[in-house]
Amino acid sequence: MVNSETGIIGLIGHPVAHSKSPQMHNASLRNLGLNDIYLAFDVKPENLKDAIQGMRALYFKGCNVTIPHKVNVIPFLDEISEEAARIGAVNTIVNKDGKLIGYNTDGEGYLRSLKEETGFQLHGKRIMILGAGGASRAISYTLSHQPIEGIVLVNRDLNKANALLNELKQTDFHKAITYHELPYEMEQVDLIINTTSIGMYPNIKETLIKKEWIQPHHLVSDIVYNPLETKLLQDAKAQGAKIHSGLGMFIYQGVIAFEKWTGITPDTNIMRRVVLDSIV
């Protein structure tokens, strides 16, 4: 039960029923003996401004922001970090003495997961990123500051993809393509990252890439973590490619956000176990 001393932390998105953030963060809060609670709120796009005002009025400690609000939430905040400003998306909000400050922990969380779980060396590699939304912006920004050869950004809206690439660290090897061009570019890339929600539970049979396009030299990464192995990853494994699921990114971005809300580093083993136990 929430009392006057209980801090409230939230998740806003649409939809949010699939998210395991409440289980993960509440387990961490209980483990540390903190008298806070983490709740998920399904907020439609037209209600986003009111939701943020409500969080301010109720003095939430902060919240996570997920699809489709990571970009559109920015105008309703008092301040955003330099990294969030450069990425152009927010996934974590902290209420600091009544001021709502936006951060982005997605890129750092993804990079840590990629390195620790796969040992993938980014130097000189070409990377294909599917999607140009909030998660793509964070990952693209973070990877563009690594010693890669270049990024191939795939999106239905080519103008949106080009606009994102123009904001990244300059390199002659960045390019934007549509999904029609995807099979012709795949042979030239080393790492393929799906940053869209395609393949997420309950739409587990969906994928943006045909199985026969995937080759053994690819590392195929999917930020979706429910299911742990999306159809994209299952197809990649069947083709002899290495795979990387979204669970690690989900956990590590959550660790960084948790630290910002509480000032304490949570136990990643507890977070991982709780998420694994809760996945369908």
C-alpha positions as CSV (number, residue, x, y, z in Angstrom):
1,M,0.0,0.0,0.0
2,V,1.3,3.5,-0.9
3,N,1.7,5.8,2.1
4,S,3.0,9.3,2.6
5,E,6.5,8.0,2.8
6,T,6.3,5.8,-0.3
7,G,8.0,7.2,-3.4
8,I,6.3,6.4,-6.7
9,I,8.3,5.6,-9.9
10,G,6.5,4.9,-13.1
11,L,6.6,3.7,-16.6
12,I,4.7,5.5,-19.4
13,G,4.1,4.0,-22.8
14,H,1.4,2.7,-25.1
15,P,1.1,-0.2,-24.7
16,V,2.9,-1.2,-21.5
17,A,1.2,-4.5,-20.5
18,H,4.1,-6.5,-21.9
19,S,6.8,-4.7,-20.0
20,K,8.7,-6.5,-17.3
21,S,10.0,-3.2,-15.8
22,P,7.6,-3.3,-12.8
23,Q,8.8,-6.8,-11.8
24,M,12.4,-5.9,-12.3
25,H,12.5,-2.6,-10.4
26,N,10.1,-3.6,-7.6
27,A,12.3,-6.7,-6.9
28,S,15.3,-4.4,-6.7
29,L,13.5,-1.9,-4.5
30,R,12.5,-4.7,-2.1
31,N,15.9,-6.2,-2.1
32,L,17.4,-2.9,-1.0
33,G,14.7,-2.2,1.6
34,L,13.5,0.9,-0.2
35,N,10.0,2.0,0.6
36,D,9.2,2.9,-3.1
37,I,6.9,1.3,-5.7
38,Y,7.2,1.1,-9.5
39,L,4.0,1.2,-11.5
40,A,3.2,1.0,-15.2
41,F,0.8,3.5,-16.9
42,D,-0.6,3.0,-20.4
43,V,-0.6,6.6,-21.8
44,K,-2.1,7.3,-25.2
45,P,-0.2,9.9,-27.3
46,E,-2.9,12.5,-26.9
47,N,-2.7,12.2,-23.1
48,L,1.1,12.5,-22.8
49,K,1.2,16.1,-21.7
50,D,-1.5,15.5,-19.0
51,A,0.4,12.4,-17.8
52,I,3.6,14.4,-17.3
53,Q,1.7,17.2,-15.5
54,G,0.1,14.5,-13.3
55,M,3.5,13.0,-12.4
56,R,4.7,16.5,-11.4
57,A,1.6,17.2,-9.3
58,L,1.9,13.8,-7.5
59,Y,5.6,14.2,-7.0
60,F,6.7,11.0,-8.7
61,K,10.4,10.3,-8.0
62,G,10.7,9.7,-11.8
63,C,9.7,7.3,-14.5
64,N,10.8,5.3,-17.5
65,V,9.5,6.3,-21.0
66,T,9.0,3.8,-23.7
67,I,7.4,3.5,-27.2
68,P,5.9,5.8,-28.6
69,H,6.8,8.7,-26.2
70,K,10.6,8.8,-26.1
71,V,10.8,11.8,-28.5
72,N,7.5,13.5,-27.9
73,V,7.9,13.7,-24.1
74,I,10.8,16.2,-24.4
75,P,8.8,19.5,-24.7
76,F,7.0,18.7,-21.5
77,L,10.2,18.4,-19.4
78,D,12.1,21.2,-17.6
79,E,15.5,20.1,-18.7
80,I,17.2,17.2,-20.5
81,S,20.8,15.9,-20.3
82,E,23.4,16.7,-23.0
83,E,23.3,13.2,-24.2
84,A,19.5,13.0,-24.4
85,A,19.5,16.3,-26.3
86,R,22.0,15.0,-28.8
87,I,20.1,11.7,-29.2
88,G,16.8,13.6,-29.3
89,A,15.0,11.1,-27.1
90,V,14.4,10.4,-23.4
91,N,13.8,7.1,-21.7
92,T,14.3,8.1,-18.1
93,I,12.9,11.1,-16.1
94,V,14.1,12.1,-12.7
95,N,12.1,14.5,-10.4
96,K,14.8,16.6,-8.8
97,D,13.2,19.0,-6.3
98,G,10.2,19.5,-8.5
99,K,12.2,19.8,-11.7
100,L,11.6,17.1,-14.3
101,I,14.9,16.2,-16.0
102,G,15.2,13.8,-18.9
103,Y,18.0,11.3,-19.6
104,N,18.7,8.6,-22.1
105,T,20.2,5.3,-20.8
106,D,19.4,3.2,-23.8
107,G,22.6,3.6,-25.8
108,E,24.9,3.1,-22.9
109,G,22.8,0.1,-21.8
110,Y,22.9,-1.5,-25.2
111,L,26.7,-1.0,-25.7
112,R,27.5,-2.5,-22.3
113,S,25.3,-5.5,-23.1
114,L,26.8,-6.0,-26.5
115,K,30.3,-6.0,-25.3
116,E,29.8,-8.1,-22.2
117,E,27.5,-10.7,-23.7
118,T,29.1,-11.2,-27.2
119,G,32.6,-9.8,-27.0
120,F,31.9,-8.2,-30.4
121,Q,34.7,-5.8,-31.5
122,L,33.3,-2.7,-33.1
123,H,36.6,-1.4,-34.7
124,G,36.2,-1.2,-38.4
125,K,32.7,-2.8,-38.5
126,R,29.7,-1.9,-40.6
127,I,26.4,-1.8,-38.7
128,M,22.9,-2.1,-40.0
129,I,20.2,-0.6,-37.8
130,L,16.5,-1.3,-38.4
131,G,14.2,1.6,-37.4
132,A,14.7,5.3,-36.8
133,G,12.7,5.7,-33.6
134,G,13.8,6.6,-30.0
135,A,15.7,3.4,-29.4
136,S,17.4,3.7,-32.8
137,R,18.4,7.2,-32.1
138,A,20.1,6.2,-28.8
139,I,21.9,3.2,-30.2
140,S,22.9,5.0,-33.4
141,Y,24.3,8.0,-31.5
142,T,26.3,5.7,-29.1
143,L,27.7,3.5,-31.8
144,S,28.6,6.4,-34.0
145,H,31.1,7.5,-31.3
146,Q,32.8,4.1,-31.4
147,P,35.5,3.2,-33.9
148,I,33.1,1.7,-36.5
149,E,33.3,2.0,-40.3
150,G,29.8,3.2,-40.7
151,I,26.0,2.7,-40.1
152,V,23.4,1.6,-42.6
153,L,20.1,2.9,-41.3
154,V,16.9,1.1,-42.6
155,N,13.6,2.8,-42.3
156,R,10.3,3.1,-44.2
157,D,10.6,6.9,-44.1
158,L,13.9,7.7,-45.8
159,N,13.7,11.4,-44.9
160,K,13.4,10.5,-41.2
161,A,16.4,8.1,-41.5
162,N,18.5,10.7,-43.3
163,A,17.6,13.4,-40.7
164,L,18.9,11.1,-38.0
165,L,22.1,10.3,-39.8
166,N,22.8,14.0,-40.3
167,E,22.8,14.5,-36.6
168,L,25.4,11.8,-36.0
169,K,29.2,12.0,-35.9
170,Q,30.2,12.7,-39.5
171,T,31.5,9.8,-41.6
172,D,31.4,9.1,-45.3
173,F,30.1,5.5,-44.6
174,H,26.8,6.4,-43.0
175,K,23.8,5.8,-45.3
176,A,20.0,5.5,-45.2
177,I,18.0,3.0,-47.2
178,T,14.5,1.7,-47.3
179,Y,13.4,-1.9,-46.6
180,H,13.3,-2.6,-50.3
181,E,17.1,-2.1,-50.5
182,L,17.8,-4.2,-47.3
183,P,18.7,-7.5,-48.9
184,Y,21.3,-5.9,-51.2
185,E,23.1,-4.2,-48.3
186,M,23.1,-7.1,-45.8
187,E,26.1,-8.9,-47.2
188,Q,28.3,-5.9,-46.6
189,V,27.5,-5.4,-42.9
190,D,28.8,-7.2,-39.8
191,L,26.2,-6.4,-37.1
192,I,22.4,-6.1,-37.7
193,I,20.3,-4.5,-34.9
194,N,16.5,-4.5,-34.8
195,T,15.4,-1.4,-32.8
196,T,11.8,-1.7,-33.7
197,S,9.0,-3.6,-31.8
198,I,8.6,-6.1,-34.6
199,G,8.6,-9.6,-33.2
200,M,7.6,-8.5,-29.7
201,Y,5.1,-10.6,-27.7
202,P,2.3,-11.3,-28.7
203,N,3.3,-10.8,-32.4
204,I,6.1,-13.3,-32.1
205,K,5.9,-14.6,-35.7
206,E,6.8,-11.2,-37.2
207,T,10.2,-10.2,-38.6
208,L,11.6,-7.6,-40.9
209,I,14.3,-9.8,-42.5
210,K,13.9,-12.9,-44.5
211,K,15.7,-15.9,-43.2
212,E,17.7,-16.5,-46.4
213,W,19.2,-13.0,-46.3
214,I,21.1,-13.8,-43.1
215,Q,24.6,-15.1,-43.4
216,P,27.0,-16.9,-40.9
217,H,29.3,-13.9,-40.6
218,H,26.5,-11.8,-39.2
219,L,25.9,-11.0,-35.5
220,V,22.2,-10.4,-35.3
221,S,21.0,-8.3,-32.4
222,D,17.4,-7.6,-31.3
223,I,16.4,-5.1,-28.6
224,V,13.1,-7.0,-28.0
225,Y,13.5,-9.2,-24.9
226,N,10.0,-10.8,-24.8
227,P,10.4,-13.4,-26.3
228,L,14.0,-13.9,-25.5
229,E,14.6,-15.2,-29.0
230,T,12.4,-13.4,-31.5
231,K,11.7,-14.9,-34.9
232,L,14.6,-12.8,-36.2
233,L,17.0,-14.4,-33.8
234,Q,15.6,-17.9,-34.4
235,D,16.1,-17.4,-38.1
236,A,19.6,-16.1,-37.6
237,K,20.6,-19.0,-35.4
238,A,19.3,-21.4,-38.0
239,Q,21.5,-19.7,-40.6
240,G,24.6,-20.1,-38.5
241,A,24.8,-16.5,-37.4
242,K,25.6,-15.4,-33.8
243,I,22.7,-13.8,-31.9
244,H,22.3,-11.2,-29.2
245,S,19.0,-10.7,-27.4
246,G,17.5,-7.6,-25.9
247,L,17.5,-8.8,-22.3
248,G,20.9,-7.3,-21.4
249,M,20.1,-3.9,-22.8
250,F,16.9,-3.9,-20.9
251,I,18.6,-4.7,-17.6
252,Y,21.6,-2.4,-18.0
253,Q,19.5,0.6,-19.1
254,G,17.4,-0.1,-16.0
255,V,20.4,-0.2,-13.8
256,I,21.5,3.2,-14.9
257,A,17.9,4.6,-14.5
258,F,17.6,3.0,-11.0
259,E,20.8,4.7,-9.9
260,K,19.5,8.1,-11.1
261,W,16.3,7.7,-9.1
262,T,17.7,6.3,-5.9
263,G,21.5,6.9,-5.9
264,I,22.0,3.2,-5.4
265,T,23.3,0.5,-7.8
266,P,20.9,-2.5,-7.9
267,D,21.9,-6.2,-8.1
268,T,21.9,-7.1,-11.8
269,N,21.6,-10.8,-11.0
270,I,18.3,-10.2,-9.2
271,M,17.0,-8.1,-12.1
272,R,18.0,-10.7,-14.7
273,R,16.4,-13.6,-12.7
274,V,13.2,-11.8,-12.1
275,V,12.8,-10.8,-15.8
276,L,13.6,-14.4,-16.9
277,D,11.1,-15.8,-14.5
278,S,8.4,-13.5,-15.7
279,I,8.8,-13.9,-19.4
280,V,6.1,-16.0,-21.1
